Amino acid sequence: MKTIAIFISLFLAQQFQAQTNNTSTITVTVENLDSNEGAVLYGLYTEMTFMKAKPKFNAKSEIVNGTARITFEGITPGTYAISCFHDKNGNGQMDFEPTGRPIESYGVSNNKMDPSGPPQWNDAKFEVTGSPLKFNIGLIR
């Protein structure tokens, strides 16, 4: 019985180690913030959720000297996109004009933004393969 318990423990430890080695970190930096008010809110999305539903992972960072930075950890390989916005008033949501235009500055991974419409998945997507990634996202309004 001890032999079986040891075997199972070793097998589970090996599986955990394999999963840990196959994950990545994604560090996101936003440098063009016009004030230190509020925070920057980030979402890491899959194609199914991008601009449609709650992100797979979300994060919030303080702003120091016009710069905000976060790191998503333990991200499994796949295709993702990041969006973020400056939550200047701290209400936890992006604010819009009555016409639907965002009031708060926002951006996406790859910095491909069409000012006449919402961000597009194909412009913002990137691959996670297990290596650490770094993104600098510039916000627009």
Contacts in CASP RR format, 6 or more apart in sequence:
PFRMAT RR
TARGET T0000
AUTHOR 0000-0000-0000
METHOD contacts of the structure
MODEL  1
MKTIAIFISLFLAQQFQAQTNNTSTITVTVENLDSNEGAVLYGLYTEMTF
MKAKPKFNAKSEIVNGTARITFEGITPGTYAISCFHDKNGNGQMDFEPTG
RPIESYGVSNNKMDPSGPPQWNDAKFEVTGSPLKFNIGLIR
22 76 0 8 1.000
22 77 0 8 1.000
22 130 0 8 1.000
23 73 0 8 1.000
23 74 0 8 1.000
23 75 0 8 1.000
23 76 0 8 1.000
23 130 0 8 1.000
24 74 0 8 1.000
24 75 0 8 1.000
24 76 0 8 1.000
24 77 0 8 1.000
24 128 0 8 1.000
24 129 0 8 1.000
24 130 0 8 1.000
24 131 0 8 1.000
24 132 0 8 1.000
24 133 0 8 1.000
25 71 0 8 1.000
25 72 0 8 1.000
25 73 0 8 1.000
25 74 0 8 1.000
25 75 0 8 1.000
25 132 0 8 1.000
25 133 0 8 1.000
26 44 0 8 1.000
26 71 0 8 1.000
26 72 0 8 1.000
26 75 0 8 1.000
26 80 0 8 1.000
26 82 0 8 1.000
26 128 0 8 1.000
26 132 0 8 1.000
26 133 0 8 1.000
26 134 0 8 1.000
26 135 0 8 1.000
27 69 0 8 1.000
27 70 0 8 1.000
27 71 0 8 1.000
27 72 0 8 1.000
27 132 0 8 1.000
27 133 0 8 1.000
27 134 0 8 1.000
27 135 0 8 1.000
28 42 0 8 1.000
28 69 0 8 1.000
28 70 0 8 1.000
28 71 0 8 1.000
28 72 0 8 1.000
28 82 0 8 1.000
28 84 0 8 1.000
28 109 0 8 1.000
28 134 0 8 1.000
28 135 0 8 1.000
28 136 0 8 1.000
28 137 0 8 1.000
29 67 0 8 1.000
29 68 0 8 1.000
29 69 0 8 1.000
29 134 0 8 1.000
29 135 0 8 1.000
29 136 0 8 1.000
29 137 0 8 1.000
30 40 0 8 1.000
30 67 0 8 1.000
30 68 0 8 1.000
30 69 0 8 1.000
30 84 0 8 1.000
30 86 0 8 1.000
30 136 0 8 1.000
30 137 0 8 1.000
30 138 0 8 1.000
30 139 0 8 1.000
31 66 0 8 1.000
31 67 0 8 1.000
31 136 0 8 1.000
31 138 0 8 1.000
32 66 0 8 1.000
32 138 0 8 1.000
32 139 0 8 1.000
33 40 0 8 1.000
33 63 0 8 1.000
33 66 0 8 1.000
33 67 0 8 1.000
33 68 0 8 1.000
33 86 0 8 1.000
33 105 0 8 1.000
33 139 0 8 1.000
34 66 0 8 1.000
34 86 0 8 1.000
34 105 0 8 1.000
35 63 0 8 1.000
35 66 0 8 1.000
35 88 0 8 1.000
36 63 0 8 1.000
36 64 0 8 1.000
36 65 0 8 1.000
36 66 0 8 1.000
37 63 0 8 1.000
37 88 0 8 1.000
37 89 0 8 1.000
38 63 0 8 1.000
38 86 0 8 1.000
38 87 0 8 1.000
38 88 0 8 1.000
38 89 0 8 1.000
38 90 0 8 1.000
39 60 0 8 1.000
39 61 0 8 1.000
39 62 0 8 1.000
39 63 0 8 1.000
39 68 0 8 1.000
39 86 0 8 1.000
39 87 0 8 1.000
39 90 0 8 1.000
40 60 0 8 1.000
40 61 0 8 1.000
40 63 0 8 1.000
40 68 0 8 1.000
40 70 0 8 1.000
40 84 0 8 1.000
40 85 0 8 1.000
40 86 0 8 1.000
40 87 0 8 1.000
41 58 0 8 1.000
41 59 0 8 1.000
41 60 0 8 1.000
41 84 0 8 1.000
41 85 0 8 1.000
41 87 0 8 1.000
41 92 0 8 1.000
42 58 0 8 1.000
42 59 0 8 1.000
42 60 0 8 1.000
42 61 0 8 1.000
42 70 0 8 1.000
42 72 0 8 1.000
42 82 0 8 1.000
42 83 0 8 1.000
42 84 0 8 1.000
43 55 0 8 1.000
43 56 0 8 1.000
43 57 0 8 1.000
43 58 0 8 1.000
43 59 0 8 1.000
43 82 0 8 1.000
43 83 0 8 1.000
43 84 0 8 1.000
44 55 0 8 1.000
44 56 0 8 1.000
44 57 0 8 1.000
44 58 0 8 1.000
44 59 0 8 1.000
44 72 0 8 1.000
44 75 0 8 1.000
44 80 0 8 1.000
44 81 0 8 1.000
44 82 0 8 1.000
45 51 0 8 1.000
45 55 0 8 1.000
45 56 0 8 1.000
45 80 0 8 1.000
45 81 0 8 1.000
45 82 0 8 1.000
45 83 0 8 1.000
46 56 0 8 1.000
46 79 0 8 1.000
46 80 0 8 1.000
47 79 0 8 1.000
47 81 0 8 1.000
47 121 0 8 1.000
47 125 0 8 1.000
49 55 0 8 1.000
49 56 0 8 1.000
50 81 0 8 1.000
50 83 0 8 1.000
50 119 0 8 1.000
50 121 0 8 1.000
50 124 0 8 1.000
51 83 0 8 1.000
51 118 0 8 1.000
51 119 0 8 1.000
51 121 0 8 1.000
55 83 0 8 1.000
56 80 0 8 1.000
57 72 0 8 1.000
57 75 0 8 1.000
59 70 0 8 1.000
59 72 0 8 1.000
60 70 0 8 1.000
60 87 0 8 1.000
61 68 0 8 1.000
61 69 0 8 1.000
61 70 0 8 1.000
62 68 0 8 1.000
63 86 0 8 1.000
75 128 0 8 1.000
76 128 0 8 1.000
77 127 0 8 1.000
77 128 0 8 1.000
77 129 0 8 1.000
77 130 0 8 1.000
78 127 0 8 1.000
78 128 0 8 1.000
78 129 0 8 1.000
79 125 0 8 1.000
79 126 0 8 1.000
79 127 0 8 1.000
79 128 0 8 1.000
80 109 0 8 1.000
80 125 0 8 1.000
80 126 0 8 1.000
80 128 0 8 1.000
81 108 0 8 1.000
81 109 0 8 1.000
81 119 0 8 1.000
81 121 0 8 1.000
81 124 0 8 1.000
81 125 0 8 1.000
81 126 0 8 1.000
82 108 0 8 1.000
82 109 0 8 1.000
82 124 0 8 1.000
82 135 0 8 1.000
82 137 0 8 1.000
83 106 0 8 1.000
83 107 0 8 1.000
83 108 0 8 1.000
83 109 0 8 1.000
83 119 0 8 1.000
83 124 0 8 1.000
84 106 0 8 1.000
84 107 0 8 1.000
84 108 0 8 1.000
84 137 0 8 1.000
84 139 0 8 1.000
85 94 0 8 1.000
85 102 0 8 1.000
85 104 0 8 1.000
85 105 0 8 1.000
85 106 0 8 1.000
85 107 0 8 1.000
85 139 0 8 1.000
86 104 0 8 1.000
86 105 0 8 1.000
86 106 0 8 1.000
86 139 0 8 1.000
87 93 0 8 1.000
87 94 0 8 1.000
87 104 0 8 1.000
88 104 0 8 1.000
89 95 0 8 1.000
89 104 0 8 1.000
94 102 0 8 1.000
94 104 0 8 1.000
94 106 0 8 1.000
95 102 0 8 1.000
95 103 0 8 1.000
95 104 0 8 1.000
96 102 0 8 1.000
96 103 0 8 1.000
97 103 0 8 1.000
102 141 0 8 1.000
103 141 0 8 1.000
104 141 0 8 1.000
105 139 0 8 1.000
105 140 0 8 1.000
105 141 0 8 1.000
106 139 0 8 1.000
106 140 0 8 1.000
106 141 0 8 1.000
107 113 0 8 1.000
107 119 0 8 1.000
107 137 0 8 1.000
107 138 0 8 1.000
107 139 0 8 1.000
107 140 0 8 1.000
108 119 0 8 1.000
108 123 0 8 1.000
108 124 0 8 1.000
108 137 0 8 1.000
109 124 0 8 1.000
109 125 0 8 1.000
109 126 0 8 1.000
109 135 0 8 1.000
109 137 0 8 1.000
110 123 0 8 1.000
110 124 0 8 1.000
110 125 0 8 1.000
110 126 0 8 1.000
110 135 0 8 1.000
111 136 0 8 1.000
111 137 0 8 1.000
111 138 0 8 1.000
112 119 0 8 1.000
112 120 0 8 1.000
112 123 0 8 1.000
112 124 0 8 1.000
113 119 0 8 1.000
113 123 0 8 1.000
113 140 0 8 1.000
114 120 0 8 1.000
114 123 0 8 1.000
115 140 0 8 1.000
126 133 0 8 1.000
126 135 0 8 1.000
END
